[in-house]
Amino acid sequence: MRIIDLSVALKAGIASDPPSMLPKIEYLDHRQGAEDFAAMFPGLKPEDLPNREGAAMERITFTTHNGTHLDAPWHFASTMDGGKPAMKCDQIPLEWCFASGVKLDFRDKPDGYVCKAEDVQRELDRIGHALKPLDIVLINTAAGGMYGQPNFLDKGCGMGREATLFLLKQGVRVTGTDGWSWDAPFSFTAKRFLESGDPSIIWEGHKAGRDIGYCHMEKLTNLDALPPSGFKVCCFPVKIEAASAGWTRCVALLDG
């Protein structure tokens, strides 16, 4: 079995999120760890430890939406499936998170493009795949190779309401993208909203979850290394009580 890592490393100091959402990581080295050990064990001096070293660790300030993560239906709205309470991260069925994967290649779509159902069907026809319930559908966009670059937040296409519902009506319950958002980059949506005044275009792919509950992953990587189908995806989220999302070390499993 071959394993392809589809998760980005959580890293501070790069353009991975809007400025107000950027993670902060404080690295505490072995010397600091020795001081901590000395405080925990009365009579111990840091120099008593081998090489004067204790435990290295990190102190992190971030959100459940930093790094590669899986959004629960609760992130999108308070209800799903036409009025039922939306599931939170710790309520997501685990069978949703380990299933056959399908990759749709939309790297040719221009930045800000909103994919429609016909785009999805055309790509499925091209790769010769018929969707089945619980397939995990991954969207390879132009954002994939730009993670951490200054223009990352503005790169790639997004999945609109129509395209999202097309997938959900065929039993798909987990999807993913290598972009910052499942929807089109906010900078493009903001321009369209100023022109149209139509609020329904804001977060329209996410909001499809009000009709049919689903999860999606954001900030995936290495999707270009995947075949169109014939692999498994494992993307169990960290179990955070009542959370809107959970970080995931998403991987693809391939035979041979």
N, C-alpha and C positions, 0 to 999 in steps of 0.2 A: 504494500500500500504506500502511496505517495501522499504527503500532506503539504498543502499550500497554505501559507499563512495569509489570511485576508484582512488582518487587523493592523492598523497603524500603531506605532508606539506613542504613548502619551508623552508629550514633550512640551516644555515651556519655551517661551521666547520665539515661537514661530506663528505664522498666520494660519491658525487652525480653526478659529472661531472669531466672532465679532469681539472687539476690544473688551467689552464689559463681561464677556464669558470666558476669557482666556484662563487656562489653568496656571497655578503657581506651584512649583516644586522646590522644597528646601532639602538639600542633601546633607545628612548628618553623618560624618565620617567615623572611623573606628576610634579616633582619639576622643571624640565627643561621647561615643559609646562607653569608653572606659570610665569617663567621669560619671556617667549614668549608673554603671555597675557599682562604682564606689559608693554612690548614694543609696543603692539598694542593699548592699552587704556591709553592715557596720564593721569597721576595722580593716576593710579592704582599701588598698591604695592603688591608683591607676598603674603605677609602676610594678605592682605585683603581677599584673596580667602579662601574658606572652606578647612581646613587642609593644607593650602598653596599649593594646588594642581591645576594645569591646565590640559591641554589635553596631554595624552600619545600618542606617535606616533612612527613610524619607518621610517628610511631612508635606502633605499635599492639600491644597485648597482648590477644589474644582467642583463641577456639577456632574450630574448623571448623564449629561449630553456632551461631555468632552470625550475625545477619543472615539474609537469604534464602539458603538453602543446600539442597543436594541430598544426602540421606542414601544411602549405599551399603548393600548387604545386610550388609556386615561390621559396620555399626553395630548391627544388630539381633541378630546371633548369629554364631558362628564357622562355621556351616554353612548351606547353603540347598539347595533342591531335594532334600530328603530325605537329606542327608548329604554333599553336595559342598562343597568349601571355598567360603565366602562371598566374593563379589567385593568388592574394595576400590574406592575412588574412581577410581583410575587404570585400572581394568579394565572399567569400565562401557561397554557398546557405545554408540558415539556415535549410532547410529540410534535408540536409545531416547529420545534427548534432543531430537529435532527431528521432530515428528509432529503429526497433527491433534489439536486440543484439544476437550474437552467440559467444560462447567461444570455442576455440580450445585448447586442453590441450597437450602441447608439452614439459612438464616438464621432460619427459624421454629422450629427445634429448640431446646429449652431448654438452657441452659448445663449441661454435664456429661452430656448425653444421648449414649448409645452407639448409633451408627447400625448398622442390620442390613441384610441383603441385601434385604429387602422394601422398605426405605426407598430404597435405590439403584434398584431396579427400578421403583418407583412414580414416582420423579423422571425416570428415563429414558423411561418411558411418557408422562409429562406433556410433556416437551420433544420427543418423537417421535424419539429417537435410538437406534439399535441399535449397540452397541459393536463395534468391530473390533480386531484385534490391533494393539498399539502405540499405540492412542489414549492421549493423556495426559489423565487425569481430574483436574479441579481442584474442590475442595470449598469453596464459599463459605459461611462460617459467621458467627455473630454476633460473632466476634473480629475480623473484617476491619477495622472502623472504630475499633478500640480499641487498636491498636498504640501502645505507649509510655505508655498510661494505666495508673494504679495497679492496675487489675483485669484487665489484659490476660491474665495467665497463667491466670485462672479463667474466661475467656469462651469461648463457643462449644461446639459438640458435637464428638465424636470419632468416628473410624471403628473399629468393633470388628473382631474376627477374622473373623466371618462376612461382613461387608460387604467387607472387604479381599479375602478369598479369592474372593468373588463376582466382583470385578473382575479378579483375577489369572487366574482360570480361563478368562476370555474373552480372554486375551492382553494385557491391560494390563500394562505394566512400569514406568511412571512415573506417579505421582500427585502431588497437592500440596494444601496447605491454607493458609488465611490465619491459622490458629491457631498457637499456640506449638508444639503437638505434633499429629501425625497421630492419636494417641489422644485420648481425653477428657482434660480438664484433671486434673492429678494430684490436686488437692484433692478432687475428687469421687470419683476412684478410691480414694483413701485411705479415705474414709468407707465406701464399699462393701466394701472389704477388711476393715475393722474389723467390719463387720456380718456378713460371710459367711465370712471366714477363707479365702477361695478365692484362691490366688496366681495362678491362670490368667487373672484379669481384669486383672492388671498388665501394661501395655504389650502388650495382646493384638493390636492392629492391627499394631504393629511385628513382633511375633513370628510373624505369619503368613508373614513372609519366610523362615522356616525350612522351610516347606513349598514355597513357590514364591518364588524370588528376585525382588525388585523394588526400586525406589528411590522415595522420596517427597521432596517439597520441603515445607519449613515456613517460616512467616512470609512468605507471599506478600501482595500488596496489590493493590488496584484490581480485584479479581475482579468486583465489582458493575458494572464498566464493560464486561464481556464479554457477548456473546450466549451462548446455551446451547451452540452449536456453530458450525461454519463458519469456524474460525480455526486457525492453526498456533501451536504453542508451541515456543520455542527456549530450552533450559535447560542448555547445556553447563556442567559443573562445572569449576572450576579443577583442574588436574591435579596433585594432591598425592600423592606416592608412598605407597602402602600406607595411605592415610587412610580414615577411616570416613565422611567427608563432604567436600564441596567447595563453596565459595561459588559462586553463580550469579547473573548478571544476567538473570534470567528475563524474557522478553518474549512478548507475543502479537502475531501478525501477521495483520492483517485486510485483505481486499480493499477498495479504494475509500476 
